[in-house]
Amino acid sequence: MATDRLLDIFSLMAERGVDDAGTHSLCSVAAEITQLDGAAISLTSDGDEMTALCMSNDLARTLMDLEITLREGPAFEASTGGMVVQDVDLAAASAPRWMMYAPQAAAAGARAAFGFPVRIGAANFGALSLYRENPGHLSDAQTSDAYLMASVIARAVLSIQSGSPIGELAKELHGQSGLDFRVHQAAGMVAVQGSMSVKAALVLIRTHAFAEAMELSELAEKIITRATRFDSLLDSWIVKPTSGDPK
């Protein structure tokens, strides 16, 4: 079950520890939870510029450097296209998926590479890239774990960008099953109110919730019911007075 795997992920993160940004364990846990040889996490700006967040080992770092230099590979394609991508045999002679990346990645020691978009709703934050030293497809269990890990990473990135502690992540992910839908809906409304991207709206909502010591789900509900809205002209949040408040 997904809940059990989330607990496994959190347990591994606690065992591995974190660096100052709270990101290092994300990459090592991603490799371990999927039972692959390495993992990297990249972030993508609105202009499709890719930067590395973390790498699990030296080969993962080499592969990420290749992607940033060549603008080609699993992370780049997954983050810009929003779809899971793979090359199950980077050393295959016939028509590699990535003409420049594949032969150099194979020469470095990787034989299969996979990319999973890191996103929340319509907002794309980057990608989780995974590799193995032998060719072959991911199993169904590995694919499921990679999807789940990408979701955890998306939450972590959102927390980092909004300036809240990485320790808030587990609490957020253990919320109600309807959290994603409400937050996505609220982000869409704030994006319209503030004439901004959904990604920027998500960060804005997360930042405001943290500043007000409010659960993310609670703020999302207030936005959806129009009790709270973002005013782009004032660049601030407006709270609708309740019936008992003075006018």
Buried (B, 14 or more C-beta within 10 A) or exposed (E): EEEEBBEBBBEBBEEBEBEEEBBBBBBBBBBBBBEBBBBBBBBBEEEEEBEBBBBBBEBBBBBBBBBBEBBBBBBBBBBBEEEBBBBBBBBBEEEBBBEBBBEBBBEBBBBBBBBBBBBBBBBBBBBBBBBBEEBEEBEEEBBBBBBBBBBBBBBBBBBBBBEBEBEBBBEBBEBEEEBBEBBBBBBBBBBEBBEBBBBBBBBBBBBBBBEEEBBBBEBBBBBBEEBBBBEEEEEEBEEEEEEEEEE
